[in-house]
Amino acid sequence: MNEQHAQVSVRILDKEYQVACPANERTDLLDSAEALNTKMREIRDTGRIVGLDRIAVMAALNMANDLLHAQARDRVLEGDISNRLKLISDRVENALGDAQQLDL
């Protein structure tokens, strides 16, 4: 590994994994691994799904679903913000136009 990459050890469901990542993303990788570990433990602890591979797939599906919902919320918020900025811009344009007419 060079100085720009880090070898990171993560523990997921009591198994140790070595993962290489850019050094500046080490904290994000550790946080992601912890989130995955938490999700997989929740699924395992329900007792309805057996087997590491099935637990991992269910965790991935749940997390992908959460991501898709978050992205949809972001798109709605971006639309709201864009609309509000347009409204503010129009008001500023109108106010400046009114001010210019008064100068004439």
C-alpha positions, 0 to 999 in steps of 0.5 A: 500500500502506498501513502494514498491508500490504507489497508483497513480491517473491518469486522462484520458479524464477527468476521474480519475483512481487510479492505483497501481504500483511499486514505482520506476515505478510511473513516467513511469506510469504517462508518459504512462497515458499522452501518452494515454490521448493525443492519446484518445483526438486526436481520440475523437477530429476527431469526427468520433468515439463516445464512450469512449470504442471505443475511448480506443480501437482505441487508443490501436490499434494505440499504439500497431501498433506504438509499433510493428513498433518500434520493427521491426525497432529495429530488423533491427538496431540490425541486422545492429549492429550485422553485423558491430560488426562481421565485426570489430571483423573479421578485428581485428582478421585478424590484430592480426593474421598478427601481430603474423605472423610478430613476428614469 
